[in-house]
Amino acid sequence: MEQAINNNTGTFELIALNICTQLLAFQESITKRESGAQFPTMQETGMLVKLINCLDKLRKLAAPFKAANTFNQFFKFLAADDKELAAQVKARYKVFMEQSEAPTIATEPETPETVPQQPTASPASTNQQNTTPPQRLEMNRVFEEDMIVLRSSKIQPVYSTEPPFREDNLEKHKSLLLDATVDWHHTVRIDGHIRNACWARFNLFQFLLPPCDRRFFHQEINFMKIFNLGQVNQAITKFLLDNRIK
């Protein structure tokens, strides 16, 4: 498995290097033209755009393999000093990845057949604790959940009143909030980490609402699997226009 990851990473890097070489040669041939003709034709511009888009797609395809390769190297680094610690960290990482990929399903707590008597709690309060299911946090009034959640999604969104990043990011990335064209493949650096721009825009928007209406979504890996991006962008843009936020 590790060998396959290394092979895939090396293949992506080699292809990217070849494309960069082609781009440089392409641009050099254009700049060597006589004065007044040192600009690409429409056909050449189309070719340049295609090559650059290929690089962007390769970067996204290679990202998971690079991350896996980095973790493998880190496990080897730990094992050189402490094999037991490396095994424990690797096992915990595996559990984390399985939880990230698995859908989150809210379940009601099981009611035991016999409840031990406690001097400090009355039978009525004990009964209420065992039979009352946890309340599911509803989406705020800005969005209609039936519209923004994909009908094909098998995962139910779980919201939080706690933000996934600091509120001062709202001022730093207000241009992203005002960009209605943000798409699934766009990224943004927040608190030193590269994050999905659609997920970040959704959570940045929550800071514009009163604290009682804020509904943050922490599961970045599941954002595009659950939400209808077009409807989310449309709702945010409408709110900004209605409230004259620029």
C-alpha positions in Angstrom: 0.0 0.0 0.0 2.8 2.4 1.0 4.7 1.6 -2.3 1.5 2.3 -4.3 1.1 5.7 -2.5 4.8 6.6 -3.3 4.4 5.5 -6.9 1.2 7.6 -7.4 2.8 10.7 -5.7 5.9 10.3 -8.0 3.8 9.9 -11.1 1.8 13.1 -10.3 4.9 15.1 -9.7 6.5 13.8 -12.9 3.5 14.7 -15.0 3.3 18.2 -13.3 7.0 18.8 -14.1 6.5 17.9 -17.7 3.5 20.3 -18.0 5.6 23.1 -16.4 8.4 22.4 -18.8 5.9 22.7 -21.7 4.4 25.9 -20.3 7.9 27.5 -20.0 8.8 26.5 -23.5 5.5 27.7 -24.8 5.9 31.1 -23.2 9.5 31.4 -24.3 8.6 30.8 -27.9 6.0 33.7 -27.6 8.4 36.1 -26.0 11.1 35.5 -28.7 8.8 36.8 -31.4 9.5 40.2 -33.0 8.3 43.3 -31.2 4.6 43.9 -31.3 3.8 40.1 -31.7 4.9 39.0 -28.3 1.4 38.0 -27.1 -0.5 34.7 -27.6 -3.2 34.1 -30.1 -6.6 33.0 -29.1 -5.7 29.4 -29.9 -2.5 29.7 -27.9 -4.3 31.3 -25.0 -6.8 28.3 -25.0 -3.8 25.9 -24.9 -2.2 27.8 -22.0 -5.4 27.8 -20.0 -5.8 24.0 -20.6 -2.3 23.3 -19.4 -2.7 25.5 -16.3 -6.0 23.8 -15.5 -4.3 20.4 -15.8 -1.8 21.5 -13.2 -4.6 22.5 -10.9 -6.4 19.2 -11.3 -3.1 17.3 -10.7 -2.5 19.2 -7.5 -6.0 18.2 -6.2 -5.5 14.6 -7.3 -2.1 14.4 -5.7 -3.1 16.0 -2.4 -4.5 12.8 -0.7 -1.5 10.8 -1.7 0.9 13.4 -0.5 -0.9 13.6 2.9 -0.8 9.8 3.2 2.9 9.7 2.3 3.6 12.4 4.9 1.8 10.4 7.6 3.7 7.3 6.6 7.0 9.1 6.9 5.9 10.5 10.3 5.1 7.0 11.6 8.5 5.8 10.5 10.1 8.8 12.3 8.3 7.9 15.5 9.1 4.2 15.1 12.8 4.9 15.0 12.6 6.1 18.6 9.6 4.4 20.0 7.9 1.6 18.0 5.1 1.2 20.6 4.2 4.9 20.4 4.3 4.8 16.6 1.9 1.8 16.6 -0.5 3.6 19.0 -0.5 6.8 17.0 -1.1 4.9 13.7 -4.0 3.0 15.3 -5.6 6.2 16.5 -5.1 7.9 13.1 -6.9 4.9 11.5 -9.8 5.3 13.9 -10.0 9.0 13.2 -10.1 8.5 9.4 -12.8 5.8 9.7 -14.9 8.2 11.9 -14.4 11.1 9.4 -15.7 8.9 6.5 -18.6 7.4 8.4 -21.9 9.2 8.5 -22.9 10.8 11.8 -26.2 9.4 13.0 -27.8 10.7 16.2 -29.3 7.9 18.3 -31.4 8.0 21.4 -29.8 6.8 24.6 -30.9 3.3 25.7 -33.1 3.1 28.7 -31.9 0.5 31.1 -34.4 -2.1 32.3 -33.5 -1.4 35.9 -32.3 2.0 37.3 -30.3 1.9 40.5 -31.8 4.1 43.2 -29.9 7.3 43.9 -30.6 9.3 47.1 -30.0 12.6 45.4 -32.4 12.1 42.5 -36.2 11.6 42.6 -37.8 8.8 40.5 -39.5 11.4 38.3 -36.2 13.2 37.4 -34.4 9.9 36.8 -37.2 8.8 34.5 -37.0 12.0 32.5 -33.3 11.7 32.1 -33.5 8.3 30.5 -36.4 8.9 28.2 -35.7 12.4 26.8 -33.6 12.2 23.5 -31.0 14.9 22.8 -32.4 17.8 20.8 -31.2 18.3 17.2 -30.0 21.8 16.6 -32.0 23.3 13.7 -30.7 25.4 10.9 -31.1 29.2 11.3 -33.8 31.2 9.7 -31.6 32.5 6.9 -31.5 29.1 5.2 -34.3 26.7 4.3 -32.8 23.4 5.1 -35.0 21.6 2.6 -33.5 23.7 -0.1 -29.8 23.8 0.9 -29.4 20.1 1.8 -29.1 17.8 -1.1 -31.9 15.3 -1.5 -29.5 12.6 -2.5 -27.4 13.1 0.7 -27.4 10.1 3.0 -25.8 12.1 5.8 -27.8 14.5 8.0 -26.1 17.8 8.8 -25.1 18.3 12.4 -24.7 22.0 13.4 -22.8 23.6 16.3 -23.0 27.0 18.0 -19.2 26.8 18.4 -17.1 28.1 15.4 -14.5 25.9 13.7 -12.1 28.9 13.6 -11.6 32.4 15.1 -14.1 35.2 14.5 -11.3 37.6 13.4 -11.1 35.6 10.1 -14.3 37.3 9.1 -12.4 40.6 8.6 -9.5 38.9 6.9 -11.6 37.0 4.4 -14.5 39.3 3.8 -13.7 39.2 0.1 -14.5 35.5 0.1 -17.8 36.2 1.8 -18.8 38.6 -0.9 -17.7 36.2 -3.7 -20.9 34.5 -5.0 -18.8 32.5 -7.6 -16.8 30.4 -5.1 -16.8 26.8 -6.3 -16.2 23.4 -4.8 -12.5 23.2 -5.9 -11.5 26.6 -4.5 -9.4 26.8 -1.3 -8.5 29.4 1.2 -5.8 29.6 4.0 -7.4 30.1 7.4 -5.3 30.1 10.6 -2.4 28.6 8.7 -4.4 25.7 7.2 -5.7 25.2 3.6 -9.4 24.8 3.8 -12.3 24.3 1.4 -13.5 27.8 0.4 -17.2 26.8 0.2 -17.1 25.3 3.7 -15.2 28.4 5.0 -17.7 30.8 3.4 -20.6 29.1 5.0 -19.0 29.3 8.4 -17.7 32.9 7.9 -21.3 34.0 7.1 -22.5 32.7 10.5 -20.5 35.5 12.2 -22.8 38.1 10.6 -25.8 36.7 12.4 -26.8 37.2 16.1 -25.2 34.5 18.3 -28.5 32.8 18.9 -28.9 32.3 15.1 -25.4 31.0 14.3 -25.1 27.5 13.1 -21.6 26.4 12.3 -20.7 23.2 10.4 -17.5 21.5 11.5 -17.4 18.5 9.1 -15.4 20.0 6.3 -14.9 16.6 4.6 -18.7 16.1 4.4 -19.7 19.7 3.3 -20.0 19.0 -0.4 -21.7 15.7 0.2 -24.5 17.3 2.2 -25.1 20.9 0.9 -26.4 22.2 -2.4 -23.7 24.7 -3.1 -25.8 26.8 -5.5 -28.6 27.3 -3.0 -26.2 28.1 -0.2 -24.4 30.8 -2.3 -27.8 32.2 -3.4 -29.1 32.5 0.2 -25.9 34.1 1.5 -25.8 36.6 -1.4 -29.5 37.5 -0.9 -28.9 38.2 2.8 -25.9 40.4 2.0 -28.0 42.4 -0.6 -31.0 42.7 1.6 -29.0 44.0 4.5 -26.7 46.1 2.2 -23.6 44.5 3.4 -20.6 45.4 1.2 
